[in-house]
């Protein structure tokens, strides 16, 4: 069996930055074991698999160690492949996911826009090992569906965090979002997720389903420019639309190839 594979840098217009994702179009769904082994072999933060069904595309996302409920950058990368390599006609795609329902991606000029459900945050107590694992104490701690969100007062606080990933892996959450006001944007963030096999994710679209409603309340605005301060870095434009958040970014193709399963 031959499976096409594309590697795409998402939330950037420059190669070797943003968040790389593998994208694999399928004619049928192989076993979950095969999907997980492919994702482990790719060894990227996410591998997206998709299959056409009627007028939409079924989609699933795998890290090197597990399937996840939602992934922004790999969905953006999948849309990029469909629009630019598989010649999808039109300006809007509809993906259907098992855990997050239907997700729309639209294209306008060079930007692709994800339409995702927002995450609802609640104030939280610090889990065990949190302060020790990050080396600093946040001003506020919030908990969403799968992640903790930690608020710090300055961009330097975010830049200076040096996580202990062994301790972070002891925390019962998909990931830890750290955020602060930005110098040349509305807010900055980083995202740590050793629990799902990604120590620091370069750019995390799904984290912005938590970040955007958080900053909308704090800044009393609905539109944002955001940067993720990983070593690769990434830029996002976001807008809060009621119970949905629009997350926009660029993408560029790094590699096209094929997987041979014998």
C-alpha positions as CSV (number, residue, x, y, z in Angstrom):
1,X,0.0,0.0,0.0
2,X,1.3,3.5,-1.0
3,X,0.2,6.5,1.1
4,X,1.1,10.0,-0.1
5,X,2.7,12.2,2.5
6,X,3.2,16.0,2.6
7,X,5.2,17.9,5.2
8,X,4.0,21.4,5.7
9,X,5.2,24.3,8.0
10,X,2.0,25.9,9.5
11,X,1.4,29.3,10.9
12,X,4.4,30.8,9.0
13,X,5.2,31.9,5.5
14,X,8.9,30.9,5.8
15,X,10.3,27.4,5.6
16,X,12.0,26.0,8.7
17,X,9.7,28.0,11.0
18,X,6.2,27.6,12.3
19,X,5.0,24.1,13.2
20,X,5.7,21.2,10.9
21,X,2.9,18.7,10.3
22,X,2.7,15.6,8.2
23,X,-0.4,15.2,6.1
24,X,-1.6,11.8,4.7
25,X,-4.5,11.6,2.3
26,X,-6.2,8.1,2.5
27,X,-8.6,6.1,0.3
28,X,-9.7,4.0,3.3
29,X,-8.9,4.0,7.0
30,X,-6.1,1.6,8.0
31,X,-6.0,0.2,11.6
32,X,-5.4,2.6,14.4
33,X,-2.1,0.7,15.1
34,X,-0.9,1.5,11.6
35,X,-1.8,5.2,11.9
36,X,0.0,5.4,15.2
37,X,3.1,3.7,13.9
38,X,3.2,6.1,10.9
39,X,2.9,9.1,13.3
40,X,5.7,7.7,15.5
41,X,7.9,7.1,12.4
42,X,7.3,10.7,11.2
43,X,8.2,11.9,14.7
44,X,6.6,15.3,14.2
45,X,4.3,17.0,16.7
46,X,1.3,15.9,14.6
47,X,0.4,13.7,11.7
48,X,-3.0,14.4,10.1
49,X,-4.8,11.6,8.2
50,X,-7.9,12.5,6.2
51,X,-10.3,10.8,3.8
52,X,-13.0,12.3,1.6
53,X,-16.6,11.4,2.4
54,X,-19.4,13.0,0.3
55,X,-18.9,16.8,0.6
56,X,-16.6,16.7,3.6
57,X,-13.3,15.2,4.9
58,X,-13.0,12.9,7.9
59,X,-9.8,13.9,9.8
60,X,-7.8,12.4,12.7
61,X,-4.6,13.7,14.4
62,X,-1.8,11.6,16.0
63,X,1.3,12.7,17.9
64,X,4.2,10.2,18.0
65,X,2.5,8.5,21.0
66,X,-1.2,9.1,20.9
67,X,-4.3,10.3,19.1
68,X,-5.5,13.8,20.1
69,X,-9.0,15.3,20.1
70,X,-8.1,18.5,18.2
71,X,-5.1,19.9,16.4
72,X,-5.0,23.4,14.8
73,X,-1.7,23.4,12.9
74,X,-2.2,20.0,11.3
75,X,-5.7,21.0,10.2
76,X,-4.3,24.1,8.7
77,X,-1.6,22.0,7.0
78,X,-4.2,19.6,5.6
79,X,-6.2,22.5,4.2
80,X,-3.0,23.8,2.6
81,X,-2.5,20.5,0.9
82,X,-6.1,20.3,-0.4
83,X,-6.1,23.8,-1.7
84,X,-2.6,23.9,-3.2
85,X,-1.7,20.3,-4.1
86,X,-4.9,18.4,-4.5
87,X,-6.7,21.3,-6.3
88,X,-9.8,21.5,-4.1
89,X,-12.3,23.7,-5.8
90,X,-13.8,26.5,-3.7
91,X,-12.8,28.6,-0.7
92,X,-14.1,26.5,2.2
93,X,-13.4,23.0,3.5
94,X,-15.4,21.1,6.0
95,X,-13.6,18.5,8.2
96,X,-15.4,16.1,10.5
97,X,-13.6,14.9,13.6
98,X,-14.6,12.2,16.1
99,X,-14.1,14.4,19.2
100,X,-14.5,18.0,18.0
101,X,-17.3,17.7,15.5
102,X,-17.3,19.6,12.2
103,X,-14.5,22.1,11.6
104,X,-14.4,24.6,8.8
105,X,-11.3,26.1,7.1
106,X,-11.7,28.9,4.7
107,X,-9.1,30.5,2.3
108,X,-8.7,34.2,1.6
109,X,-5.6,35.3,-0.4
110,X,-2.6,33.8,1.4
111,X,-4.4,33.1,4.7
112,X,-6.2,30.0,5.9
113,X,-8.7,30.4,8.7
114,X,-9.7,27.7,11.1
115,X,-13.2,27.9,12.7
116,X,-12.9,26.0,16.0
117,X,-15.1,25.8,19.1
118,X,-13.9,27.9,22.1
119,X,-12.6,26.3,25.3
120,X,-14.2,27.3,28.5
121,X,-11.8,28.1,31.3
122,X,-12.3,27.9,35.1
123,X,-9.9,29.2,37.9
124,X,-7.8,26.3,39.1
125,X,-5.5,25.4,41.9
126,X,-1.9,24.5,41.0
127,X,-1.4,20.8,40.3
128,X,1.5,19.0,42.0
129,X,5.0,19.8,40.6
130,X,3.7,22.8,38.5
131,X,5.8,25.6,40.0
132,X,8.9,23.4,40.3
133,X,8.6,22.2,36.7
134,X,8.5,25.7,35.3
135,X,10.8,27.4,37.7
136,X,8.5,30.3,38.3
137,X,5.1,31.1,39.7
138,X,2.3,32.4,37.4
139,X,0.0,35.2,38.5
140,X,-3.1,33.2,37.6
141,X,-4.0,29.5,36.9
142,X,-6.9,28.4,34.7
143,X,-8.0,25.0,33.5
144,X,-9.8,24.2,30.3
145,X,-11.0,20.9,28.8
146,X,-7.6,19.4,28.4
147,X,-5.0,22.1,29.3
148,X,-3.9,24.4,32.0
149,X,-3.5,28.1,31.1
150,X,-1.0,30.1,33.2
151,X,-0.9,33.9,33.1
152,X,2.3,35.9,33.6
153,X,2.7,39.7,33.5
154,X,5.5,40.1,30.9
155,X,6.8,38.6,27.7
156,X,10.2,38.1,29.4
157,X,8.6,35.8,31.9
158,X,7.5,33.5,29.0
159,X,10.9,33.7,27.3
160,X,12.8,32.8,30.4
161,X,10.8,29.6,31.3
162,X,13.1,26.6,31.2
163,X,10.7,23.6,31.8
164,X,11.6,20.4,33.5
165,X,9.8,18.1,31.2
166,X,10.1,15.1,33.5
167,X,8.1,16.9,36.1
168,X,5.7,18.4,33.6
169,X,4.9,14.9,32.4
170,X,3.6,14.1,35.9
171,X,0.8,16.6,35.6
172,X,-2.6,15.2,34.5
173,X,-3.3,17.4,31.5
174,X,-2.7,17.3,27.7
175,X,-0.5,20.4,28.0
176,X,0.5,23.6,29.8
177,X,-0.1,27.0,28.1
178,X,1.9,29.9,29.4
179,X,0.9,33.4,28.2
180,X,1.6,37.1,28.7
181,X,1.1,40.4,26.9
182,X,3.4,40.8,23.8
183,X,5.6,43.6,22.8
184,X,4.7,43.7,19.1
185,X,1.4,41.8,19.3
186,X,-1.5,41.4,21.7
187,X,-0.3,38.3,23.5
188,X,2.5,35.7,23.4
189,X,2.5,32.1,24.5
190,X,4.3,28.8,24.7
191,X,2.9,25.3,24.9
192,X,4.4,22.3,26.7
193,X,2.9,18.8,26.2
194,X,5.2,16.0,27.2
195,X,2.2,14.0,28.3
196,X,1.3,13.5,24.6
197,X,4.9,13.2,23.4
198,X,5.6,16.8,22.5
199,X,7.9,18.6,24.9
200,X,7.4,22.1,23.4
201,X,5.0,22.5,20.5
202,X,6.3,25.1,18.0
203,X,2.8,26.7,17.3
204,X,-0.4,25.4,18.8
205,X,-3.6,26.3,17.0
206,X,-5.8,24.4,19.5
207,X,-4.3,26.3,22.4
208,X,-5.7,29.5,21.0
209,X,-9.3,28.2,21.6
210,X,-8.3,28.8,25.2
211,X,-6.1,31.9,24.7
212,X,-8.5,33.9,22.6
213,X,-11.5,33.9,25.1
214,X,-9.0,34.5,28.0
215,X,-7.5,37.6,26.3
216,X,-10.9,38.8,25.0
217,X,-12.1,39.1,28.6
218,X,-8.8,40.6,29.8
219,X,-8.3,43.2,27.0
220,X,-12.0,43.8,26.2
221,X,-11.5,43.2,22.4
222,X,-12.4,40.5,19.9
223,X,-9.5,40.6,17.4
224,X,-5.9,39.7,18.1
225,X,-2.4,39.2,16.7
226,X,-0.5,36.6,18.6
227,X,3.0,35.0,18.6
228,X,4.1,31.7,19.9
229,X,7.6,32.1,21.3
230,X,9.0,28.6,20.6
231,X,12.5,28.4,18.9
232,X,10.8,28.1,15.5
233,X,8.2,30.7,16.3
234,X,4.8,31.4,14.7
235,X,2.3,34.1,14.0
236,X,-1.5,33.9,14.2
237,X,-4.4,36.2,13.7
238,X,-7.4,35.4,15.8
239,X,-11.0,36.6,16.3
240,X,-13.6,35.6,18.9
241,X,-17.0,34.9,17.4
242,X,-19.3,33.9,20.2
243,X,-18.7,30.3,21.0
244,X,-16.3,30.0,18.1
245,X,-12.8,31.3,17.5
246,X,-11.3,32.1,14.1
247,X,-7.6,31.3,13.9
248,X,-5.7,32.4,10.7
249,X,-2.3,31.7,9.4
250,X,-0.1,31.0,6.5
251,X,1.5,27.6,5.5
252,X,4.3,26.4,3.1
253,X,5.2,23.0,1.8
254,X,8.5,21.6,2.8
255,X,8.4,18.0,1.4
256,X,6.2,15.7,-0.8
257,X,6.7,12.0,-0.8
258,X,5.1,8.6,-0.2
259,X,4.9,5.9,2.5
260,X,5.3,2.3,1.4
261,X,3.6,-0.3,3.6
262,X,4.4,-3.9,2.7
